[in-house]
């Protein structure tokens, strides 16, 4: 019987939609489409503190903007739902109970203090980090009694202590990992919510996922997942671990060195066709090796074995070059005018800015100088312009870095929330708000005199605002790791 191919992407709604999510989603969708199968979108929102509906909406909108679509998901439903893990908690609890009953898992009653001391001792001894099995031999009757007495516990999986886990990967062949390297993973947290590992395996099985195509950072977790499949008596899916996206210096793609939010590229004015084309080129190539191709052309020629395992480099300059090709070769002047109007030259954005600009306008020609910073990417600001706003370079670094850290945790990107966050930070730093905001004016608008920096940030959006602060920090000078650690400690005392 022919296998029905089903793939999935399972983003966590805990921040801005990441280009890495789009990259993995593209390859999952392409593989499913090329085999006449289905592509599923699932939301992994078991992190109650950080998951938000707003973040989920951003992820869905960003993926759709790129031109990706799915056959089943939280927004369109499907036969294997629900597609949010927060709505499936009872399913996970039942499966955790099954593992406990079969002796494949155990309750761990260790306190956070004991686990912290264990980790500290392991680090000091330079031994492998991980749980030491302290609770794994508690008698089942005692374990149940303590749980019934409302003692706090987590559920951990049992892991062999000798031998190897061997599994096949579509791109990498046979992979072998010693069981001694695998921790006794927490499967169910003390609040009853599952960890990624339990939810991932249970959902993939119940949703009929035939091929698990994900980033290579999950290779080390594969033995845990395989063990769970075996404990439940389920058939394994086919595994395929894609190479990680890299910065130009070959380090793992990170927002410190490259904008990672899809929304940043949308706001910067990149074409979704070019963005998707570039992501497709990350480790994969067309049979004829051409650089520029559409999603339709990719799907017609897709063969996952053409993925190269060398770490694909996400080069912003190369993306700009490719985007320029799409603009020149695929858009007529009329189409380009329409795209520009949709992007930023639309009535909605103009009406957002006009109430502020009108107070400073004497002629229509005053509008462009007042609002130019809303229509560009990184501003051509100088180091001296930033330094003139503060007493010292150290103070400038602290204001920019602390403001960036505070704004990176801000979910509600509205004027009142931005003001409250920055005012609180300025007070903690014992700085007048005017002094604190002065370098932010330069970093965000390129000038000393502009409309309110809070209003500017609301109109610019979170991605461009944060990117401009990072850009200003680069202009001041790279902060070394040692100094950054010291700043992190100082910042932690302020919040």
C-alpha positions in Angstrom: 0.0 0.0 0.0 1.3 3.4 -0.9 2.1 5.7 2.0 0.2 9.0 2.2 2.8 11.7 2.7 2.0 14.1 5.5 4.4 16.7 6.8 4.1 19.5 9.3 5.5 22.7 10.7 5.0 23.4 14.4 6.0 26.9 15.3 5.9 28.2 18.9 4.0 31.5 19.2 6.4 33.1 21.6 7.8 36.0 19.5 8.1 37.3 16.0 7.9 34.8 13.1 11.4 33.6 12.4 12.9 33.1 8.9 14.0 29.7 10.1 10.4 28.7 10.6 9.6 29.8 7.0 12.6 27.9 5.7 11.5 24.6 7.4 7.9 25.2 6.4 8.8 25.7 2.8 10.7 22.4 2.6 7.9 20.5 4.4 5.3 22.0 2.0 7.5 21.3 -1.0 8.0 17.7 0.0 4.3 17.1 0.7 3.2 18.8 -2.6 5.8 16.9 -4.7 4.4 13.6 -3.4 0.7 14.5 -3.6 0.4 14.6 0.2 -0.8 17.1 2.9 1.0 19.8 4.8 -0.1 20.5 8.3 0.4 23.6 10.5 0.3 23.0 14.3 0.8 25.6 17.0 3.1 24.5 19.9 1.8 26.8 22.6 2.5 24.8 25.8 4.7 27.6 27.1 1.9 29.4 29.0 4.0 32.4 30.0 5.4 33.3 26.6 2.8 32.1 24.1 0.3 34.7 22.9 -2.5 34.8 20.4 -0.9 37.9 18.8 2.3 36.0 18.1 0.3 33.1 16.6 -1.5 35.6 14.3 1.8 37.1 13.2 3.2 33.7 12.3 0.1 32.7 10.2 0.1 36.1 8.5 3.9 36.0 7.8 3.8 32.5 6.3 0.8 33.5 4.1 2.5 36.7 3.0 5.4 34.5 1.7 2.9 32.4 -0.3 3.0 29.3 1.9 -0.3 27.5 2.6 -1.3 24.4 4.5 -4.0 21.8 4.2 -4.9 21.6 8.0 -4.3 24.0 10.8 -5.8 26.1 13.7 -7.3 28.6 11.3 -8.8 26.2 8.8 -9.4 23.1 10.8 -9.0 19.5 9.7 -9.8 15.9 10.6 -6.8 15.6 13.0 -7.5 18.7 15.2 -7.4 20.5 17.5 -4.2 22.0 16.1 -3.1 24.0 19.2 -1.3 22.0 21.8 -2.9 24.1 24.6 -6.2 22.5 23.5 -4.8 19.0 23.6 -3.6 18.8 27.3 -5.9 15.9 28.2 -4.5 13.8 25.3 -1.0 14.3 26.6 -2.0 13.5 30.2 -3.5 10.2 29.1 -0.4 9.3 27.2 1.8 10.2 30.2 -0.3 8.0 32.4 0.1 5.2 29.9 3.9 5.5 30.1 3.7 5.5 33.9 1.5 2.4 34.0 3.8 0.6 31.6 6.9 1.5 33.6 8.4 3.6 30.8 8.2 6.8 32.8 8.4 7.8 36.5 7.4 10.7 38.7 10.2 12.9 39.8 9.7 14.8 43.1 13.1 16.6 43.1 12.9 20.3 44.1 14.2 23.1 41.9 16.9 23.6 44.6 18.1 20.0 44.4 18.3 20.2 40.6 20.1 23.5 40.7 22.7 22.0 43.2 23.1 18.9 41.0 23.7 21.0 37.9 26.2 23.2 39.8 28.1 20.1 41.0 28.2 18.6 37.5 29.5 21.8 36.1 32.2 22.1 38.7 33.2 18.5 38.1 33.1 19.1 34.4 30.9 16.0 34.0 28.0 15.6 31.6 24.9 17.7 32.6 21.7 15.8 33.2 19.3 14.3 35.6 20.9 11.6 37.9 18.0 9.3 38.2 17.3 10.2 41.9 13.6 9.3 41.7 13.5 6.6 39.1 13.6 3.7 41.6 10.8 5.0 43.9 8.2 2.2 44.4 5.2 2.8 42.2 2.9 2.6 45.2 4.9 5.3 47.1 5.0 7.4 44.0 1.2 7.3 43.6 0.7 8.0 47.3 2.9 11.1 47.2 1.2 12.3 44.1 -2.2 11.8 45.7 -1.0 13.8 48.7 -0.5 16.7 46.3 3.3 16.6 46.3 4.6 18.5 43.3 6.2 16.3 40.6 7.1 16.1 36.9 6.9 13.0 34.8 10.3 11.9 33.3 11.0 9.2 30.7 13.2 6.2 31.4 16.3 6.0 29.2 18.7 3.1 28.7 22.1 3.6 30.3 24.1 1.6 27.8 24.3 1.0 24.1 23.4 3.2 21.2 20.3 4.6 19.5 20.7 4.2 15.7 18.3 5.7 13.2 18.2 6.6 9.5 18.0 10.1 8.2 17.0 10.9 4.6 20.0 13.2 4.1 22.6 11.9 6.5 22.2 8.1 6.4 22.6 6.2 9.7 23.1 8.3 12.8 24.3 6.7 16.1 24.1 8.4 19.5 25.1 6.8 22.8 22.3 6.5 25.3 24.6 7.9 28.0 24.3 11.2 26.1 20.5 11.3 26.5 18.9 12.9 29.5 15.9 11.4 31.4 13.7 14.1 29.8 10.8 15.7 31.5 7.6 14.8 29.6 5.0 16.4 31.7 5.6 19.5 33.7 4.4 20.2 37.3 1.5 22.3 35.9 0.3 19.3 33.9 1.4 20.7 30.5 3.6 18.6 28.3 7.1 19.4 27.2 7.9 19.7 23.5 9.2 16.1 23.4 6.0 14.3 24.5 3.6 16.6 22.7 5.7 16.4 19.5 5.7 12.6 19.4 2.0 12.2 20.4 0.8 14.8 17.9 2.9 13.5 15.0 1.5 10.1 15.5 -2.1 11.0 16.0 -1.9 13.5 13.1 -0.5 10.8 10.8 2.8 12.6 10.1 4.8 10.4 7.8 7.9 12.5 7.4 9.4 14.6 10.2 11.4 17.3 8.4 13.1 19.7 10.8 16.3 21.5 11.6 19.5 19.7 12.5 19.4 21.1 16.0 16.8 18.3 16.8 19.2 15.5 15.9 20.3 15.2 19.5 16.7 14.9 20.6 15.8 12.2 18.1 16.7 9.3 20.4 14.2 10.5 23.0 11.5 10.7 20.3 12.3 7.3 18.9 12.2 5.8 22.4 8.8 7.2 22.9 7.6 5.7 19.6 8.9 2.4 20.8 7.3 2.7 24.2 3.9 3.4 22.6 4.4 0.6 20.1 4.0 3.0 17.1 5.7 3.0 13.7 8.5 5.5 13.3 8.1 8.4 10.8 10.9 9.1 8.3 13.4 11.6 9.7 15.0 14.3 7.8 17.2 17.0 9.5 17.8 20.1 7.4 21.0 22.1 7.8 20.8 25.2 10.0 20.7 28.6 8.5 24.0 30.5 9.3 25.3 34.0 9.5 28.0 35.1 7.1 30.6 34.2 9.7 29.1 30.6 9.8 27.6 31.0 13.3 24.0 30.0 13.9 21.6 32.6 12.4 20.8 35.0 15.2 19.1 38.4 15.5 22.3 39.9 16.9 24.0 39.5 13.5 21.1 39.3 11.1 17.4 40.3 11.2 15.6 37.1 11.7 11.9 38.2 11.8 10.0 37.7 8.6 8.1 40.9 9.4 11.3 42.8 9.2 11.8 41.8 5.6 8.1 42.6 4.8 8.4 46.0 6.4 11.8 46.7 4.6 10.1 46.2 1.2 11.3 42.8 0.1 9.1 40.9 -2.3 7.6 37.7 -0.9 8.5 35.9 -4.1 12.1 36.9 -3.8 12.2 36.0 -0.1 10.8 32.5 -0.8 13.1 32.1 -3.7 16.1 32.9 -1.4 14.9 30.6 1.3 14.6 27.8 -1.3 18.2 28.4 -2.2 19.3 27.8 1.3 21.0 24.4 0.9 18.9 23.4 -2.2 19.3 23.9 -5.9 17.3 23.5 -9.1 18.5 20.8 -11.4 19.8 23.5 -13.8 21.4 25.4 -10.9 19.6 28.7 -11.8 19.4 31.2 -9.0 16.0 32.8 -9.7 12.9 30.6 -9.8 9.3 30.8 -8.6 7.6 28.6 -6.0 5.7 26.8 -8.8 8.9 26.0 -10.6 10.5 24.8 -7.3 7.5 22.5 -6.6 7.7 21.0 -10.1 11.4 20.2 -9.8 11.6 19.4 -6.0 13.8 16.6 -4.9 14.8 16.7 -1.2 18.0 14.7 -1.9 19.3 17.9 -3.6 19.6 19.5 -0.2 23.3 20.1 0.6 24.4 19.6 4.2 26.9 22.4 4.2 25.5 25.2 6.5 23.6 27.6 4.2 24.6 31.2 4.7 21.9 33.8 5.0 23.5 36.7 3.3 21.4 39.9 3.4 23.4 41.4 0.5 22.7 38.3 -1.7 19.0 38.6 -0.8 19.0 42.2 -1.8 20.6 41.3 -5.1 18.0 38.6 -5.8 15.1 40.9 -4.7 16.4 43.5 -7.2 16.3 40.9 -10.0 12.6 40.1 -9.2 11.8 43.9 -9.2 13.4 44.5 -12.6 12.5 41.2 -14.4 9.0 40.4 -13.1 7.3 43.6 -12.3 6.0 46.0 -14.9 6.0 49.7 -14.0 2.3 49.4 -13.3 2.8 46.4 -11.1 5.7 48.0 -9.2 3.6 51.1 -8.6 0.8 48.8 -7.1 3.3 47.0 -4.9 4.8 50.2 -3.6 1.4 51.5 -2.8 0.5 48.4 -1.0 3.8 48.4 0.9 4.0 51.9 2.3 2.5 54.5 0.1 -1.1 53.7 1.1 -3.8 55.9 2.6 -3.8 54.0 5.9 -0.1 54.7 6.6 -0.4 58.3 5.4 -3.4 58.9 7.8 -1.4 57.4 10.6 1.4 60.0 10.1 -0.5 63.1 9.0 -1.8 64.2 12.4 1.8 64.6 13.6 3.2 66.0 10.3 0.5 68.6 10.0 1.7 70.4 13.1 5.0 71.0 11.4 4.0 71.6 7.8 3.8 74.9 6.0 3.8 73.5 2.5 3.2 70.0 1.0 6.9 69.7 0.2 7.6 69.6 4.0 6.0 66.2 4.2 8.9 64.1 2.7 11.6 65.5 5.0 9.4 65.0 8.0 8.5 61.4 7.2 11.4 60.1 5.2 12.5 57.8 8.0 9.3 55.9 7.8 10.1 54.8 4.2 13.7 53.6 4.5 15.5 50.7 6.2 18.7 51.4 8.1 19.4 55.1 8.5 22.8 56.7 7.5 23.6 58.0 11.0 27.0 58.7 12.3 28.8 57.7 15.5 29.4 61.4 16.4 25.7 62.3 16.1 24.9 59.5 18.6 27.7 60.6 21.0 26.5 64.2 21.1 23.4 63.1 22.9 25.1 61.6 26.0 27.8 62.2 28.5 29.9 59.2 27.5 30.2 56.3 25.2 29.5 53.9 28.0 26.2 55.7 28.8 25.3 55.6 25.1 25.9 51.8 24.9 23.8 51.3 28.1 20.9 53.3 26.9 20.8 51.7 23.5 21.4 48.1 24.7 19.0 48.3 27.7 16.3 49.9 25.6 16.7 47.1 23.0 16.5 44.4 25.6 13.4 46.0 27.2 11.7 46.4 23.8 12.5 42.8 22.8 10.2 41.6 25.6 7.4 44.0 24.7 4.4 42.1 23.1 2.0 45.0 23.0 3.6 47.4 20.5 1.4 50.4 21.2 2.4 54.0 22.2 1.3 53.6 25.8 3.1 50.3 26.3 6.3 51.6 24.6 6.2 54.8 26.8 5.6 52.8 30.0 8.5 50.4 29.2 11.0 53.1 28.4 9.9 55.5 31.2 10.3 52.7 33.7 13.8 51.9 32.4 14.8 55.5 32.4 13.7 55.8 36.0 15.6 52.7 37.0 18.7 54.1 35.4 18.1 57.4 37.3 18.0 59.3 34.0 15.6 62.0 33.0 13.3 60.7 30.2 14.5 63.5 27.8 18.1 62.5 28.4 17.3 58.8 27.9 15.3 59.3 24.7 17.9 61.6 23.0 20.0 58.9 21.5 16.9 56.9 20.6 15.7 59.9 18.5 18.9 59.7 16.4 18.9 55.9 16.2 15.2 55.6 15.1 14.6 58.8 13.1 18.1 60.0 12.1 17.5 63.4 13.5 17.4 65.3 16.8 14.0 66.8 16.1 11.1 64.6 15.1 7.7 63.6 16.3 7.5 61.7 19.6 9.9 58.8 19.6 7.1 56.6 21.0 4.7 57.6 18.1 7.6 57.0 15.6 8.2 53.5 17.0 4.5 52.6 16.8 4.4 53.6 13.1 7.8 52.0 12.3 6.7 48.7 14.0 8.6 46.5 16.3 10.9 44.9 13.8 12.3 48.0 12.2 12.6 49.8 15.5 14.6 47.0 17.1 16.7 46.6 14.0 17.6 50.3 14.0 18.7 50.1 17.6 20.9 47.1 16.8 22.3 49.2 13.8 23.0 52.1 16.1 24.9 49.8 18.5 27.0 48.5 15.7 27.9 52.1 14.7 29.0 52.9 18.2 31.2 49.8 18.2 30.9 46.1 18.8 30.4 45.2 22.5 32.6 42.3 23.4 31.2 39.2 25.1 32.9 40.0 28.5 31.4 43.5 28.5 28.0 42.2 27.4 27.9 39.7 30.3 28.6 42.6 32.7 25.9 44.7 31.1 23.4 41.8 31.3 24.1 41.6 35.1 23.6 45.4 35.5 20.4 45.3 33.4 19.0 42.4 35.5 19.3 44.6 38.6 17.2 47.3 36.9 14.2 45.2 36.0 
